[in-house]
Amino acid sequence: MGQIVKITCASCKSEWKCKTGCGILHGDLERVAQLYLPEQCRKITDYAKQTEYPLFSFEYGLSWCPYCNHIGSVPVLRLEDENISYLGACEHCMKEVSLIDSLENVECPVCHQRKLTQEIDGMWD
């Protein structure tokens, strides 16, 4: 079961709700592949067909887009036996994002202050 994280700016009070973790439907690699852009989807699907039980880990992670400054969540897939990772694109501009390890280094997209905090706001599956 995943969590819904609420990110809030202490300066301008802007808020974002982002899902993190994974749900029960993400135990199937071919279903997870559908969350990615077509080229990545094809590679993941091809890999899934190579073995009956592919080793992978999947979750949604918090992200920040350096192109459009969007805060959100993206799918993060690691193919364990291949040592390959796939990171989803920004849901707004479809460009490459950065995963957020710590909000201390992320500016608010609205007021550009570094005063973002996060709290758990719910669960999803």
Disulfide bonds with the S-S distance in Angstrom:
none
